[in-house]
Amino acid sequence: MSISENLADILARIAAARKAAIAPAPETKLVAVSKTVAEAGIREALAAGQRIFGENRVQEAQAKFPALKSEFPDLELHLIGPLQTNKVREAVALFDVIQTLDRERLADALAAERDKSSRCPRLFIQVNTGEEPQKAGVLPRDAAALIAYAREKNLPLVGLMCIPPAGDDAAPHFALLLKLAREHGLDNLSMGMSGDFELAVKFGATHVRVGSAIFGSRPQI
Ligand SMILES: *Cc1c(COP(=O)(O)O)cnc(C)c1O
């Protein structure tokens, strides 16, 4: 199937999952994850009407998106990979949304850059719901403190994001993220990927991040 056929199929599956869900979010947006995808593939998705894209690496996004963003002013770019503090300036300049705030030092750097540039992407806090030592994200028990910290700094915090451990049943992770978001009055939940986005929709996902089901499988790095 082509990229545009894949997109149509996924949008239909999101709509069906929303109908079957007991409490779907008011809206579920599709973030097309375009890491490792060349410009031609991204253009095919744009031609099909897709406007929200997710990238893992600041440098790769810088190489692909500035020109596309000026050509398509309504293109919305999300950073979904870990952010180093030494890349904050570039990330704030390029991304519309950063989904991976996970520590106070990064909140400090984002606030400093916001003060300097008068610009700040909307932010999600990444929660390491599986408490995996190698994975980015704040631990669930530390989420409340980081949420409070970001709010003290007047950062535009809009939601929570998680990546459940590979091979785990994702449902309890999605349920935990939903619970945390409700407890803290956050409206957006970024959860669900190619293999489990329909399940995430049932738990109230406002953003699903889908890569390989749109663009095909990625080369192993
Ligand atoms: C790569 C990636 C995705 C998309 O994964 P697929 O399984 O290809 O849909 C989603 N979220 C994050 C954080 C990713 O790194």
The ligand as an SDF file (V2000), in Angstrom:
LIG
                    3D

 15 15  0  0  0  0  0  0  0  0999 V2000
    9.7270    5.5590   16.3690 C   0  0  0  0  0  0  0  0  0  0  0  0
    8.7810    6.0560   17.3920 C   0  0  0  0  0  0  0  0  0  0  0  0
    7.3940    5.9480   17.2120 C   0  0  0  0  0  0  0  0  0  0  0  0
    6.7580    5.2450   16.0300 C   0  0  0  0  0  0  0  0  0  0  0  0
    6.9610    3.8720   16.1140 O   0  0  0  0  0  0  0  0  0  0  0  0
    6.2400    2.8640   15.0910 P   0  0  0  0  0  0  0  0  0  0  0  0
    6.2140    1.5840   15.8130 O   0  0  0  0  0  0  0  0  0  0  0  0
    7.0900    2.8520   13.8620 O   0  0  0  0  0  0  0  0  0  0  0  0
    4.8930    3.3950   14.8230 O   0  0  0  0  0  0  0  0  0  0  0  0
    6.5730    6.4900   18.1790 C   0  0  0  0  0  0  0  0  0  0  0  0
    7.0660    7.1170   19.2670 N   0  0  0  0  0  0  0  0  0  0  0  0
    8.3920    7.2400   19.4670 C   0  0  0  0  0  0  0  0  0  0  0  0
    8.8670    7.9510   20.6830 C   0  0  0  0  0  0  0  0  0  0  0  0
    9.2830    6.7110   18.5500 C   0  0  0  0  0  0  0  0  0  0  0  0
   10.5960    6.8300   18.7750 O   0  0  0  0  0  0  0  0  0  0  0  0
  1  2  1  0
  2  3  1  0
  2 14  2  0
  3  4  1  0
  3 10  2  0
  4  5  1  0
  5  6  1  0
  6  7  2  0
  6  8  1  0
  6  9  1  0
 10 11  1  0
 11 12  2  0
 12 13  1  0
 12 14  1  0
 14 15  1  0
M  END
$$$$
